[in-house]
């Protein structure tokens, strides 16, 4: 995964770091953004949604799915030393 500019926290995909644009400002993101953000595949994100580990929201009557950034952050578990 590409990281943002030097000094960046590294949590945003390079495309967002470079432009400063994206759906993350609204608190929601696409499955593709979520996969990049979590350094996972889109298929892994879809599995987490299917098994209920990651809540997702459909936009109206479309096939578009959005995920809350805070739900992605909540999936993070501290590593025990």
N, C-alpha and C positions, 0 to 999 in steps of 0.2 A: 504494500500500500504506500502510495506517495504521501509524504507529509507536507505540511504548509511551510511557510517561510521560516527562516531561522528565528528562534525566539518564540515561535508559535507553540502553544501547549501540545500540539500534535493530535488533538482530539477531533479536528475537522478535516474532512477529505480535502485534498489539494485543490479541487475545483471550487470549493467554497472558500478556502483560505485565499485563493488568488482573486476571486471576484467579490467576496464579501456578500454574495447573494445566495439565496436558497430558502427552502421552506422551513429550515430550522428556526428562523426568526419568529415564525408563528407557533413554534412548539411542536410541529408535526413534520414528518419526513416520509419519503417513499421507502419501499423495501430496498431499493438499490442504495440509497443514501445510508439506510440503517446497516446494511451489510458492510459498506465501506467504513462507516463510523465504528462498528464493532470488530472490524477486521475478520469478517466471516463471509461465507458465500451467501448469495440470495436464497439458495435452497435451504441453508441452515436457518435463516430468518423465517422462511415459510414454514419449516418444521416447528420452530418455537411458537409461531402463531397457531398452527394446527393443533399442537398439544396443549395449548392454553397458557404456556409459560410467558408469552408476550402478547399483550392486548393489541388489537389492531382495529381500525375503523374504516368502514366503506364510505366513500363520498357519494351521497345520494344514491341513485339507482345505477351507478356506473361500476365498472370493474376496478376503479382506482381505489387503492388501499393506502391509508396513512397510519403512521406509528408515532406515538408521543416520544419525544427525545428523553423526557424524564423516565419513561418506562425502560428505555435502553440503558440509561444510567443505573436504574434500579436492579438490572440484571447483573451488574458488576458485584463481585464478591471478593472481599479482601483475601489475600494469600496469607496463610498461616506460616510463620517462620519455622 
